[in-house]
Amino acid sequence: MSLHSLPLFMRLNGRAVIVVGDGEQAEPKRRLLERSGAVVVGEDAPSSLAIVAIEDDVEAEAAVARLKARGVLVNAVDRPDLCDFTLPAIIDRDPVLIAIGTGGASAGLAAALRHRLEAMLPAGLGTLATALQAARGAMRARFPDGGDRRRALGVALAPGGPLDPLAPAADDAVTAWLAAAAVPAGRLEQIALTSPDPDDLTLRQARWLALADRVYHAAGTPPAILNRARADAERLCAPVSLPLPPGLSIALVMP
């Protein structure tokens, strides 16, 4: 399964971004750009990014064509077929940013998901991120091996773990975790798939996939299932000697 877009976080502080248009469509985009530190400029200014917020179709398409002829990447408000990039709905728990996009299919749906997710995320999520950043040196000292470090952190951040990001955390939670943390022992878990639909995975199975270091899978396992594993997890078509249950199944080497 391919991605329709590659999500990216771009630092715009002090960089020029073109906005063409005014009024109800353009003003929210200007505010968002200024909030991100961008310098909003007119169409003739040099820039690599532009937002076209013009209601009239003919005028909007002409502006898009002019900008693209200059090699500028364009977002055309309410015209997804003309867009090189789209602007997601954003949840801000500084320094944590969560972006929700639909590829231009429905801004309303993205906004509704943002409202739901915002209610789930603790206000202190950014504090946890800042503490983890400050503890990078201490984590490297405690776990010199990168794989051990990632596995230990993965277990700590798992649901119910000492650093569960969806649970309230004390200010010294990271320090307390590091003082007691150990490298988790490896284990093997197996998943017998009931369907090719990743939505049919249980919560536990989805969590296993998200944490696994190595994924052994039977031939024909749907890519949509395998895509639920970490991007850097090793994926191997299972050798005959590996005990896998009949049918489509996955064996996971877990931290």
N, C-alpha and C positions, 0 to 999 in steps of 0.2 A: 504494500500500500504506500503510495507516494504522498508527500506533503504538497498541498497546493501553494504553500508559502513557507519560507524559512524565517521563524521568529528571531529577531535581533534586537538588542538594546544598544542604541546609538547615543553617544555623548554629544550633545549639541551646544554645550556651554561656549558662548562667544562665537558660534558659527552662524553664518547667514542662511536663512531659509526664506524662500520666496512665498508670499501669499498673494494670490490674484483673486480679487473680489472683495465685497464688503457686505455688511448687514448680518442677518441672522445666521447664515451659513458660515461666514468667515470669522466672526468674532470669537466663537468658542475655540476655533483652531488657533487664532492668535494668542488667546490666553494660555492654552496648553503649551504652545511653543515658548512663550515668554516664561512660563513656569519652569520649563526645562532648561532655561538659560540661553535659548536661541535668540538671534537678532533677526527680527522680521523685516524683510526688505521687499522692494517692488520687483516687477517682472524683469526689468532690464538689468538688475544687479547680478553680479556673478554668484552662482550657488550651484550645488549639486542636487538639492532637494527643493520641491515646490508643492504647494497645495493650491488647487484651483477650486474656488468656492463661488461659482457663478451659476445662477438659476437658469438662464437661457441656454438651451442645448447647443445652438449654433455657436454662440460666443464661447461657451465652455470648451467645446471640441476644438475650436480654432486656437484657443489659448494652450490647450494640452499639446496640440500639434507643434506649435511654435517652441514650446519648452522642450519637448522630446527631440526636436530637430537639433537642439543645442546639447543634447546628451544629458539633460536634467531628468532625474527620477521624479515622477509625478503621482500625487494622490488627487483624484478628482472626486469631490464630495458627491455622494449619492450616485456615482457612476462607476461601479466596480470593474466593468469591462475596460475602462480607460486607465485603471490604476496600476502603477508599478509597485506600490506599497499601500498598505492600509493602516489606519490608526486604531489600536485596540482600546477596549475599556480597561481602565487601570485601577488596581488596588495598591495604595501606597502605604507601606509600613516601613518607612525609611530605615535602613537601606534596602529593604526587601521591596521589590516591585513585582506585581503579578499582572500579566497582560492577558486579556481574553479577546480573541479575534474569531470572526466567522468568515474571513475572506471577503467581506463586503456583503455577505448574504443577508444579515439582519443585525443592524446596530442595536435594535431593541432587545434582541435575544442576548447579545453580549452584555448590555446594561443590566438585564435581569439577573444574569449569572453573577455579575459583579456584586449586586446587592446581596444575593444569597451568600456568596463566599465571604464578603466583608463581615457578615454577622458571625461567621465561624472562626475567624482569625483573631487571636488575642491582640490587644493593643500593644503588648510587650514583645511582639514577634521581632520587631526591628532591634530591640535591646538584645535579644538572643543572638541575632546575626552579628551585631557589633562585638559582643563578647566572644563569639567564635573566631572572629577576625583577629581580635586582640590575643587570643590564645594559640594562634598558629605556631609560634615558636615553641611553646610548651607542649603542644601536641606532637610536633616533630621530635622533641626530646624524649617524650614518653613512648612514642611509636615511631622509631627511625624508619621502618619499612613502610613504604607508601600504601601497600595493600593492607597491612595490618591496621594502619591509621584509618583508612577509608572504612574497613569493616567495623572497627570499634565505634566510629562515629555513626555509621549506619544503624547499628543496634541501639545506640543512645538516642537517636532521633526517631526511632520507630514508635508506633502507637504504644503508649504505656511506658516508654523508656524514660530515663532521667532527664532527657532533653526534648521530649515530645513537643514539637513546635505548636501543636494545637491545644496544649495544656498550659495553664499559668505556671510561670517559672520564677524562682527566687533570683535575686540579682547575682548571687554567687553560684548559680546552678552549674555553670561550665567549670568553674574552679573545683567544686565539690565532685563533679563527675570525673575530672582528670585525676584527682587524688585517689579514686577508688577503681578507675577503669582498668580492664585487662583485655588482652587480645581474645576475642571470642573463638571457641573451638569450632572447626568446620564440621559440617554434617551434610547428609544427602536427603533431599526431600523429593517426592515424586507427585506429579499431577496427572491424573487421568482426565482428559478433556471430555466433556459431555456434548460439546458442539464447537463449531469453528468460530463462534461469536465471542469476542473477548469480554462482552458484558455478562456472559454466563459464568465467568470466573467468580469464585467466592472471594470475599474480602481477604481471607488468609492467603489464597492462591495468588491474588494480585500482589499482595505484599511480598510473598516469596519471590515472584518474578522481579519485582522492583529492587530486591536486595541481592539477588544471586550474583556470584562472581562468574559462574560458568553455567551455561545452559546446554544440556544434551537433549536433542529433540529427535523424534522419529521423522522419517521422510514424509513429506506431505503436510507437516504441521503448518497451519495457516500463518502467513506473515503477520496478520493482524494480532495474533496471539504473541508471537515472538517480539513484536514491537513494544509490548508491555514491559519487557526486560530493559535494564539500563543500557544505554547506547554503547557503553564501553565493556559490557559483559561479553565474555567469549561465548560464541555460539558454535556448537559442533553437532553434526548429524551423528546420532548415537551409534557407537560401534556395537556389533552383534553381542559382544561379551557383557555389555552393560545391561543389568536387569531392568527392563522397562515393561510396564503392564501392556496388555494387548491394545491394539488400536492406536489412535493418536494420543501420544503421551509425551511428557517432558520430565526429565530428571534435572534437578537443580543442585549445584554445589553451593551450599549456603554458608554465610559467615556464622 
